[in-house]
Amino acid sequence: CDTSSFWLSDELKNEKSKIQELNNVGRKTKNKLIIKLTKELNLKFKEKLKKFKQEKFNQKVANSNNPAKTAWGLIHNEIGNKTRNFNNVNEIIVNGQCYTNPE
């Protein structure tokens, strides 16, 4: 199961698409009422999306054979793996001056 979008339903996709279409109409016509309505709908959609995503993630963890591993997998998928390897830096540039690693 692809964890990047397993939780996103067709209903939510369609709702977002309709909000985007309404936003485009508001921008083209410069209708302030439509623009305001779009902002309100977008805020409500974001809250709904957040709640729905949280429920789906909770279900996935609860139904897992290894809840801790599943939870960390979801976390890493959402925020990415932040570890980086800086051991292979051979040179740096500071104020236009190049410094090489004197290994």
Buried (B, 14 or more C-beta within 10 A) or exposed (E): EEBEEEBBEEEBEEBBEEBEEBBEEBEEEEEEEBBEBBEEBBEEBEEEBEEBBEEBBEEBBEEBEEEEEBBEBBEEEEEEEEEEEEEEEEEEEEEEEEEEEEE
